[in-house]
Amino acid sequence: MRGIFRETEKKMPVRSYKYCMRRNTTTAGIFLCILFFLSAVLSVSCENGFLYDALYTKTLTVSAPGKTGTLLWIDDKATVRRKAFTSEVAITVSKGFATPVLFFSDDKEHPEGFVYPFTSTFTEAGGFAAHILYRFIKDADDSYGDKHEVRLYSNHFNWEKFQELVEQSFEKGENPWECDQTLILESIADGSFTPHVLKP
């Protein structure tokens, strides 16, 4: 076996070995300094929220030309927020969480809205879907107290498909607002939701 490797084996001179060791020690020292500096920067940015904002939040510009009213949404801290709406507003939402955004105007009986991140266009069906998601989070928050767990659980429901079902219901001339919303919320909570729950 030794004969196979004999031709490729070369002895390293002592001087170059010491040079490599000195160079590796210097490189390791520089690496440790950079690592220490980055850890200090990250700890300061975490304390100030910069890192959290960059990784977990998104500023969403919501626009609806010619519309005025009140915008309601659940922000990145799982807090209900309201803001006067005049054609364009910037809001902060959580990346990776289904977020209800509702628009209330004086000229409509029910809000328009959407569920972020699936869409960002105000529609009547989106308003109903966003309202159900808002109630799911808000009612559970009032009952159970752990809003973050409720938001995590709500992400397991297919809100995009739910909005499609609501749109189909509106197209058939049905009014989902006349449905038993408590039944819808309970069926989402226990995982037994079916399209038949949307029948008024």
C-alpha positions as CSV (number, residue, x, y, z in Angstrom):
1,M,0.0,0.0,0.0
2,R,2.8,2.4,0.8
3,G,4.2,2.1,-2.7
4,I,1.0,3.7,-4.2
5,F,1.4,6.9,-2.3
6,R,5.2,7.1,-2.4
7,E,5.4,9.1,-5.7
8,T,3.0,11.8,-4.5
9,E,4.4,12.2,-1.0
10,K,6.6,15.2,-0.6
11,K,8.3,16.3,2.5
12,M,7.5,19.9,3.6
13,P,10.6,21.9,4.5
14,V,10.6,23.0,8.2
15,R,10.7,26.7,7.3
16,S,7.5,26.6,5.2
17,Y,5.7,24.6,7.9
18,K,6.4,27.4,10.5
19,Y,5.4,30.0,8.0
20,C,2.0,28.2,7.4
21,M,1.5,28.0,11.1
22,R,2.2,31.7,11.6
23,R,-0.1,32.6,8.7
24,N,-2.9,30.3,10.0
25,T,-2.7,31.8,13.5
26,T,-2.9,35.3,12.0
27,T,-5.9,34.3,9.8
28,A,-7.6,32.7,12.8
29,G,-7.1,35.9,14.9
30,I,-8.6,38.0,12.1
31,F,-11.5,35.6,11.8
32,L,-12.2,35.8,15.6
33,C,-12.1,39.6,15.5
34,I,-14.6,39.7,12.7
35,L,-16.8,37.2,14.5
36,F,-16.7,39.2,17.7
37,F,-17.5,42.4,15.8
38,L,-20.5,40.8,14.0
39,S,-21.8,39.3,17.2
40,A,-21.7,42.8,18.8
41,V,-23.5,44.4,15.9
42,L,-26.1,41.7,15.9
43,S,-26.8,42.0,19.6
44,V,-27.2,45.8,19.3
45,S,-29.5,45.4,16.3
46,C,-31.6,42.8,18.1
47,E,-32.0,45.1,21.1
48,N,-33.0,48.0,18.8
49,G,-35.3,45.8,16.6
50,F,-33.4,46.3,13.4
51,L,-32.8,42.6,12.8
52,Y,-36.3,41.7,13.8
53,D,-37.8,44.3,11.4
54,A,-35.6,43.1,8.5
55,L,-36.3,39.4,8.9
56,Y,-39.9,39.3,10.1
57,T,-41.8,42.3,9.0
58,K,-42.8,43.9,5.8
59,T,-44.1,47.4,5.0
60,L,-47.0,47.0,2.7
61,T,-48.4,50.0,0.7
62,V,-52.1,49.6,0.5
63,S,-53.8,51.7,-2.2
64,A,-57.3,52.2,-3.5
65,P,-57.6,55.4,-5.5
66,G,-60.6,57.5,-4.7
67,K,-61.6,55.7,-1.5
68,T,-61.7,57.1,1.9
69,G,-62.6,55.5,5.2
70,T,-60.9,53.5,8.0
71,L,-58.3,50.8,7.5
72,L,-58.1,48.0,10.2
73,W,-55.4,45.3,10.3
74,I,-53.4,43.2,12.7
75,D,-49.8,44.4,12.8
76,D,-46.5,42.5,13.2
77,K,-46.9,42.6,17.0
78,A,-50.4,41.0,16.7
79,T,-52.0,44.2,17.8
80,V,-55.2,45.5,16.1
81,R,-54.4,48.8,14.3
82,R,-56.7,51.4,12.8
83,K,-55.8,54.2,10.5
84,A,-57.7,56.8,8.5
85,F,-57.5,55.8,4.8
86,T,-57.2,58.2,2.0
87,S,-56.3,56.4,-1.3
88,E,-52.8,55.1,0.0
89,V,-51.4,54.0,3.3
90,A,-48.2,52.2,4.4
91,I,-48.8,49.5,7.0
92,T,-46.4,47.0,8.7
93,V,-47.4,43.3,8.6
94,S,-45.7,40.1,9.6
95,K,-43.9,38.0,7.0
96,G,-45.2,34.5,6.9
97,F,-48.5,35.2,8.8
98,A,-51.9,35.4,7.3
99,T,-52.9,39.0,8.1
100,P,-56.5,40.4,7.7
101,V,-56.7,43.9,6.2
102,L,-60.2,45.5,6.3
103,F,-61.4,48.7,4.7
104,F,-64.5,50.3,6.2
105,S,-66.3,53.1,4.2
106,D,-69.5,54.9,5.0
107,D,-71.1,54.1,1.7
108,K,-70.9,50.2,2.1
109,E,-72.7,48.0,4.6
110,H,-69.8,45.5,4.9
111,P,-66.0,46.1,4.7
112,E,-63.9,45.3,1.7
113,G,-60.5,43.7,2.3
114,F,-58.0,41.0,1.7
115,V,-55.9,38.4,3.4
116,Y,-52.2,39.2,3.1
117,P,-49.9,37.6,1.7
118,F,-52.3,36.0,-0.8
119,T,-53.5,39.2,-2.3
120,S,-53.5,42.9,-1.7
121,T,-56.6,44.0,-3.6
122,F,-59.7,45.1,-1.9
123,T,-62.7,43.0,-2.8
124,E,-66.1,42.1,-1.2
125,A,-65.1,38.4,-0.9
126,G,-61.7,39.4,0.5
127,G,-63.5,41.6,3.0
128,F,-65.5,38.6,4.3
129,A,-62.5,36.4,4.4
130,A,-60.4,39.0,6.2
131,H,-63.3,39.7,8.7
132,I,-63.4,35.9,9.5
133,L,-59.6,35.8,10.0
134,Y,-59.8,39.0,12.1
135,R,-62.5,37.6,14.3
136,F,-60.7,34.2,14.6
137,I,-57.5,36.0,15.9
138,K,-59.3,38.6,18.0
139,D,-61.9,36.3,19.6
140,A,-59.3,33.7,20.4
141,D,-57.0,36.4,21.8
142,D,-59.8,37.5,24.1
143,S,-60.5,33.9,25.2
144,Y,-57.1,32.2,25.3
145,G,-54.8,35.1,25.7
146,D,-51.9,33.8,23.6
147,K,-52.3,35.7,20.4
148,H,-49.0,34.4,18.8
149,E,-50.1,30.7,19.2
150,V,-53.5,31.6,17.7
151,R,-51.8,33.3,14.7
152,L,-49.5,30.3,14.2
153,Y,-52.6,28.0,14.3
154,S,-54.5,30.3,11.8
155,N,-51.7,29.9,9.3
156,H,-52.6,26.2,8.9
157,F,-55.9,27.1,7.4
158,N,-56.1,27.7,3.6
159,W,-57.3,31.3,3.5
160,E,-56.7,31.6,-0.2
161,K,-59.1,28.7,-0.9
162,F,-61.5,30.1,1.7
163,Q,-61.6,33.4,-0.2
164,E,-62.2,31.6,-3.5
165,L,-65.2,29.8,-1.9
166,V,-66.6,33.1,-0.7
167,E,-66.2,34.6,-4.2
168,Q,-68.1,31.6,-5.6
169,S,-70.8,32.2,-3.1
170,F,-71.2,35.8,-4.1
171,E,-71.2,34.8,-7.8
172,K,-74.2,32.4,-7.0
173,G,-76.1,35.3,-5.5
174,E,-75.6,34.1,-2.0
175,N,-74.6,36.5,0.8
176,P,-71.9,35.0,3.1
177,W,-72.5,37.8,5.6
178,E,-75.8,36.0,6.4
179,C,-74.0,32.8,7.4
180,D,-73.5,31.7,11.0
181,Q,-70.1,33.2,11.6
182,T,-69.7,31.5,14.9
183,L,-70.2,28.2,13.2
184,I,-67.6,29.1,10.6
185,L,-65.1,30.1,13.3
186,E,-65.7,27.0,15.3
187,S,-65.3,24.8,12.3
188,I,-61.9,26.5,11.4
189,A,-60.8,26.1,15.0
190,D,-61.6,22.4,15.2
191,G,-60.4,21.6,11.7
192,S,-63.9,20.5,10.4
193,F,-64.5,23.4,7.9
194,T,-66.4,22.4,4.7
195,P,-67.8,24.6,2.0
196,H,-71.4,23.8,3.3
197,V,-70.7,26.0,6.3
198,L,-70.8,29.0,4.0
199,K,-74.5,28.4,3.1
200,P,-76.8,31.0,4.7
